Amino acid sequence: MYSGLLIILIPLIVGYLLPKNAALITMVNKVLSWMVYIILFFMGISLAFLDNLVHNLLSIVQYCLVSAACILLCNLLALRLLENRRPWQHNHRLEVLPSRLQMALESLKLCGVVVLGFVTGLSHWGPLSYASTASEYALLFLLFLVGVQLRGSGMTLKQIVLNRRGMIVAFMVFMSALVGGVIAALMLNLPLRTGLAMASGFGWYSLSGIMMSGAFGPVIGSAAFFNDLLRELMAIMFIPALISRHRSTALGLCGATSMDFTLPVLQRSGGMEIVPAAIVHGFILSLLAPVLIAFFAA
């Protein structure tokens, strides 16, 4: 499991080790925006190929919505408490604040790309079955580009690897998610270990869907998949609105994906100075996710 984490970090490090080049940085900034859409499209295709999507659909929707609501609500309350006690001081300021309508349209555009991928995947055309693999390679390339951006920003490795704010936010997300998992299990009349396992994906839908299906069956596994996928989509939608005044909440909402998929969204909205905290936050939750799911599923 942890070899996958190493694979995630390697392209980031390789990109960081490249020498600074202004022309390269300019090109990377343009390509990064397109990579977000490409990965979302592949995500939608993969969703269409998910097993047991139609069978027991109502149970899947119920488990997904209740667990997601409980977990995210507990996360948001904990992160709000953190912001009240320990405000995040930062220097980043958006030059032009987008309107709420613009942010809503941007979010709808991103969700629309997922829907387009899903509709395309329903054709079950043979080559589309490789969408999951293609999205993994696209993600690695995206991480390489983020590494190049980090190098261009002038940040040191110490700033990137050790970040106290990232650790604190990860701890708050971890603890509050487990509380939310317990509440969801009680509301859904599920064993506590099932609720705790569903809460332990932290947005890593590809991992939680596979592990939960093997341990609890396809219905719970699919619900876990959609639960974590919903978290990622909500992070994409709400990061631009939260990042200025509720920085810890914007980061915590990303869960484990702040180290990879939602990292460019965080960087684009919050500036390069949020990247070290995002990497540490995502790395800690990515380490915890497989261990906790395996523990509660044992």
Phi, psi and omega per residue, in radians:
M1 nan -0.744 -3.064
Y2 -1.343 -0.259 3.021
S3 -1.111 -0.540 3.079
G4 -1.125 -0.636 3.098
L5 -1.154 -0.653 3.098
L6 -1.127 -0.718 3.113
I7 -1.084 -0.619 3.115
I8 -1.174 -0.690 -3.070
L9 -1.354 -0.500 -3.060
I10 -1.016 -0.921 -3.141
P11 -1.084 -0.560 3.096
L12 -1.100 -0.779 -3.125
I13 -1.199 -0.738 3.135
V14 -1.052 -0.781 3.107
G15 -1.079 -0.660 -3.130
Y16 -1.189 -0.563 -3.081
L17 -1.375 -0.206 3.103
L18 -1.170 2.529 3.125
P19 -1.137 2.647 -3.130
K20 -1.133 2.440 3.118
N21 -2.667 2.034 -3.054
A22 -1.070 -0.738 -3.132
A23 -1.124 -0.683 3.135
L24 -1.137 -0.727 3.136
I25 -1.084 -0.731 3.126
T26 -1.068 -0.763 3.139
M27 -1.169 -0.703 -3.137
V28 -1.078 -0.727 3.139
N29 -1.035 -0.653 3.134
K30 -1.273 -0.754 -3.086
V31 -1.182 -0.598 -3.106
L32 -1.000 -0.739 -3.129
S33 -1.081 -0.692 3.137
W34 -1.224 -0.574 -3.117
M35 -1.127 -0.590 3.104
V36 -1.050 -0.788 -3.135
Y37 -1.164 -0.687 -3.132
I38 -1.100 -0.785 -3.128
I39 -1.168 -0.670 3.088
L40 -1.094 -0.693 3.113
F41 -1.103 -0.789 3.094
F42 -1.101 -0.616 3.126
M43 -1.086 -0.751 3.125
G44 -1.098 -0.707 3.102
I45 -1.108 -0.785 3.133
S46 -1.057 -0.607 3.134
L47 -1.099 -0.667 -3.136
A48 -1.181 -0.408 -3.125
F49 -1.632 0.064 -3.112
L50 -1.157 2.322 3.119
D51 -1.185 2.629 3.053
N52 1.018 0.604 -3.108
L53 -1.271 -0.669 -3.102
V54 -1.518 -0.755 -3.123
H55 -1.142 2.305 -3.125
N56 1.028 0.594 -3.077
L57 -1.089 -0.688 -3.121
L58 -1.113 -0.705 3.108
S59 -1.148 -0.700 3.129
I60 -1.072 -0.801 -3.132
V61 -1.096 -0.755 -3.132
Q62 -1.097 -0.876 -3.136
Y63 -1.073 -0.721 -3.101
C64 -1.123 -0.888 -3.048
L65 -1.173 -0.739 -3.122
V66 -1.166 -0.819 -3.126
S67 -1.146 -0.732 3.134
A68 -1.099 -0.742 -3.133
A69 -1.110 -0.781 -3.122
C70 -1.141 -0.801 -3.082
I71 -1.167 -0.830 -3.093
L72 -1.190 -0.642 3.119
L73 -1.118 -0.755 3.096
C74 -1.122 -0.699 3.087
N75 -1.041 -0.832 -3.085
L76 -1.133 -0.687 3.111
L77 -1.130 -0.756 3.140
A78 -1.145 -0.723 -3.131
L79 -1.219 -0.583 3.061
R80 -1.133 -0.702 3.081
L81 -1.093 -0.717 3.109
L82 -1.075 -0.756 -3.111
E83 -1.161 -0.586 3.102
N84 -1.223 -0.686 -3.107
R85 -1.414 -0.699 -3.066
R86 -2.357 1.419 3.138
P87 -1.033 2.560 -3.136
W88 -1.601 1.882 3.104
Q89 -1.433 2.246 -3.136
H90 -2.589 2.844 -3.079
N91 -1.840 -0.137 -3.053
H92 -1.236 2.334 3.060
R93 -2.333 2.296 3.067
L94 -1.239 2.275 -3.136
E95 -1.166 -0.744 3.115
V96 -2.233 2.032 3.136
L97 -1.378 2.114 3.114
P98 -1.225 2.596 3.102
S99 -1.254 2.842 3.114
R100 -1.077 -0.619 3.123
L101 -1.124 -0.754 3.120
Q102 -1.086 -0.742 3.129
M103 -1.148 -0.676 3.115
A104 -1.130 -0.748 3.125
L105 -1.128 -0.663 3.102
E106 -1.104 -0.740 3.118
S107 -1.143 -0.749 3.113
L108 -1.105 -0.601 3.107
K109 -1.127 -0.758 3.124
L110 -1.126 -0.778 3.105
C111 -1.128 -0.629 3.116
G112 -1.089 -0.590 3.094
V113 -1.141 -0.684 3.092
V114 -1.114 -0.784 3.135
V115 -1.082 -0.731 3.112
L116 -1.064 -0.745 3.086
G117 -1.115 -0.695 3.136
F118 -1.110 -0.808 3.131
V119 -1.088 -0.718 3.102
T120 -1.100 -0.715 -3.127
G121 -1.176 -0.431 3.136
L122 -1.100 -0.346 3.075
S123 -1.200 -0.359 -3.132
H124 0.916 0.615 3.038
W125 -1.096 2.357 -3.014
G126 -0.774 -0.983 -3.091
P127 -1.055 -0.389 -3.126
L128 -1.202 -0.304 3.128
S129 -1.153 -0.253 3.111
Y130 -1.600 0.200 -3.089
A131 -1.081 -0.691 -3.138
S132 -1.079 -0.766 3.111
T133 -1.131 -0.742 3.135
A134 -1.093 -0.681 -3.141
S135 -1.153 -0.584 3.104
E136 -1.129 -0.772 3.121
Y137 -1.170 -0.662 3.099
A138 -1.106 -0.671 3.121
L139 -1.135 -0.726 3.109
L140 -1.077 -0.710 3.104
F141 -1.139 -0.702 3.102
L142 -1.050 -0.748 3.128
L143 -1.128 -0.640 3.069
F144 -1.060 -0.748 3.128
L145 -1.127 -0.685 3.102
V146 -1.107 -0.670 3.086
G147 -1.061 -0.719 3.089
V148 -1.088 -0.714 3.105
Q149 -1.105 -0.706 3.123
L150 -1.068 -0.727 3.115
R151 -1.076 -0.731 -3.139
G152 -1.202 -0.404 -3.126
S153 -1.350 -0.302 3.141
G154 1.485 0.165 3.132
M155 -1.258 2.525 3.098
T156 -1.502 2.812 3.118
L157 -1.090 -0.592 3.129
K158 -1.109 -0.715 3.110
Q159 -1.113 -0.587 -3.083
I160 -1.375 -0.775 -3.018
V161 -1.386 -0.719 -3.090
L162 -1.899 1.950 -3.135
N163 -2.496 1.963 -3.044
R164 -1.109 -0.724 -3.118
R165 -1.077 -0.733 3.110
G166 -1.044 -0.703 3.128
M167 -1.151 -0.751 -3.106
I168 -1.142 -0.784 -3.137
V169 -1.104 -0.720 3.119
A170 -1.068 -0.727 3.128
F171 -1.099 -0.750 3.142
M172 -1.136 -0.706 3.114
V173 -1.142 -0.761 -3.129
F174 -1.047 -0.900 -3.079
M175 -1.178 -0.804 -3.096
S176 -1.207 -0.550 3.100
A177 -1.123 -0.701 3.122
L178 -1.137 -0.671 3.061
V179 -1.072 -0.774 3.098
G180 -1.086 -0.639 3.104
G181 -1.125 -0.673 3.100
V182 -1.137 -0.790 3.130
I183 -1.071 -0.756 3.141
A184 -1.103 -0.721 3.131
A185 -1.077 -0.714 3.130
L186 -1.170 -0.704 -3.133
M187 -1.215 -0.591 -3.094
L188 -1.640 0.005 -3.115
N189 1.027 0.759 3.102
L190 -1.887 2.749 3.026
P191 -1.019 2.542 -3.115
L192 -1.014 -0.676 -3.111
R193 -1.119 -0.526 3.090
T194 -1.190 -0.786 3.103
G195 -1.109 -0.701 3.128
L196 -1.169 -0.669 3.111
A197 -1.146 -0.711 3.120
M198 -1.128 -0.540 -3.136
A199 -1.382 -0.175 -3.010
S200 -1.633 0.063 3.105
G201 -1.350 -0.509 3.114
F202 0.918 0.584 3.127
G203 1.616 -0.098 -3.134
W204 -1.477 1.337 -2.968
Y205 -1.153 -0.597 -3.137
S206 -1.148 -0.607 3.114
L207 -1.358 -0.884 -3.045
S208 -1.126 -0.687 -3.141
G209 -1.053 -0.761 -3.116
I210 -1.231 -0.857 -3.087
M211 -1.164 -0.726 -3.121
M212 -1.210 -0.627 3.100
S213 -1.101 -0.715 3.135
G214 -1.185 -0.541 -3.069
A215 -1.624 -0.660 -3.002
F216 -2.098 -0.008 3.140
G217 1.754 2.932 -3.030
P218 -1.176 -0.533 -3.121
V219 -1.173 -0.907 3.115
I220 -1.137 -0.679 3.130
G221 -1.086 -0.753 3.113
S222 -1.169 -0.678 3.110
A223 -1.094 -0.713 3.108
A224 -1.113 -0.711 3.116
F225 -1.023 -0.913 -3.111
F226 -1.177 -0.589 3.099
N227 -1.024 -0.861 -3.120
D228 -1.298 -0.572 3.072
L229 -1.130 -0.709 3.115
L230 -1.080 -0.669 3.105
R231 -1.066 -0.762 -3.126
E232 -1.134 -0.746 -3.138
L233 -1.161 -0.685 3.101
M234 -1.131 -0.648 3.093
A235 -1.077 -0.777 3.131
I236 -1.046 -0.716 -3.073
M237 -1.257 -0.666 -2.955
F238 -1.781 -0.183 3.123
I239 -0.975 -0.851 -3.121
P240 -1.059 -0.565 -3.116
A241 -1.385 -0.486 -3.036
L242 -1.661 -0.432 -2.856
I243 -1.079 -0.552 -3.068
S244 -1.275 -0.842 -3.034
R245 -1.839 -0.370 -3.086
H246 -2.250 1.131 -3.027
R247 -1.131 -0.764 -3.140
S248 -1.123 -0.672 3.119
T249 -1.143 -0.751 3.119
A250 -1.054 -0.728 3.128
L251 -1.215 -0.827 -3.101
G252 -1.113 -0.556 3.126
L253 -1.097 -0.480 -3.136
C254 -1.234 -0.479 -3.093
G255 1.097 -2.476 -3.095
A256 -1.143 -0.350 -3.064
T257 -1.326 -0.101 3.141
S258 -1.168 -0.281 3.116
M259 -1.504 -0.323 -3.064
D260 -2.316 -1.470 -2.933
F261 -1.167 -0.812 -3.105
T262 -1.464 -0.030 3.138
L263 -1.025 -0.826 3.123
P264 -1.144 -0.510 3.093
V265 -1.199 -0.744 3.080
L266 -1.084 -0.781 -3.105
Q267 -1.121 -0.715 -3.111
R268 -1.174 -0.596 -3.102
S269 -1.556 -0.632 -3.012
G270 -1.915 -0.004 3.139
G271 1.498 2.958 -3.078
M272 -1.187 -0.405 -3.064
E273 -1.226 -0.274 3.102
I274 -1.481 -0.253 -3.038
V275 -1.082 -0.798 3.126
P276 -1.008 -0.778 3.118
A277 -1.104 -0.681 -3.132
A278 -1.131 -0.694 -3.123
I279 -1.186 -0.808 3.134
V280 -1.116 -0.785 3.125
H281 -1.015 -0.889 -3.125
G282 -1.165 -0.631 -3.122
F283 -1.139 -0.774 -3.137
I284 -1.095 -0.816 -3.127
L285 -1.190 -0.574 3.083
S286 -1.189 -0.572 3.055
L287 -1.213 -0.695 -3.077
L288 -1.289 -0.627 -2.989
A289 -0.950 -0.988 -3.118
P290 -1.127 -0.604 3.138
V291 -1.160 -0.811 -3.106
L292 -1.200 -0.738 3.122
I293 -1.078 -0.775 3.126
A294 -1.125 -0.658 -3.133
F295 -1.144 -0.843 -3.101
F296 -1.288 -0.413 3.136
A297 -1.517 -0.155 -3.054
A298 -1.137 nan nan
